[in-house]
Amino acid sequence: MEQPLDLFDSIVMAEERYHGEGYQEGYVEGSCLGMTEGRQYGVSHGAKIGSEIGCYQGFAFTWKCLLAQRPTEKDSKKRKMLDSLLGMVQKFPYADPTYAQLHEDLDRIRGKFKQVCSLLSIQPNFKVNSGGSALSF
């Protein structure tokens, strides 16, 4: 009579073993896919942030050149604000994705950009899409 119990035990044990093996295989495959998807997301998101920062930098350089062509006393505050924006952009930690205050610094840059636009009396429209980013007025 012990033989049927051994057969039953081997069936139960086989089911548990296959379940464990399936779990391990699924875990390994899921981990690989997760790493790949995470990397792709990181590259995409990093490119968007870099493109946005680059637009701010190009905007500030362009306005500095425009203001330098016909300098007036009332433009000194505008130039100082543009210099401040450029300083923030230049200090942005491009090479350190683990920087804890990355999003806070990015928000400060966005805020400074809005201040500069207000001071220059312009309404910017910044767009990021798959084809790149654009800044229009």
Stockholm file with secondary structure:
# STOCKHOLM 1.0

chainA/1-137         MEQPLDLFDSIVMAEERYHGEGYQEGYVEGSCLGMTEGRQYGVSHGAKIGSEIGCYQGFAFTWKCLLAQRPTEKDSKKRKMLDSLLGMVQKFPYADPTYAQLHEDLDRIRGKFKQVCSLLSIQPNFKVNSGGSALSF
#=GR chainA/1-137 SS CHHHHHHHHHHHHHHHHHHHHHHHHHHHHHHHHHHHHHHHHHHHHHHHHHHHHHHHHHHHHHHHHHHHHSCCGGGHHHHHHHHHHHHHHHHSCTTCTTCTTHHHHHHHHHHHHHHHHHHHTCCCEEEEETTEEEEEC
#=GC SS_cons         CHHHHHHHHHHHHHHHHHHHHHHHHHHHHHHHHHHHHHHHHHHHHHHHHHHHHHHHHHHHHHHHHHHHHSCCGGGHHHHHHHHHHHHHHHHSCTTCTTCTTHHHHHHHHHHHHHHHHHHHTCCCEEEEETTEEEEEC
//
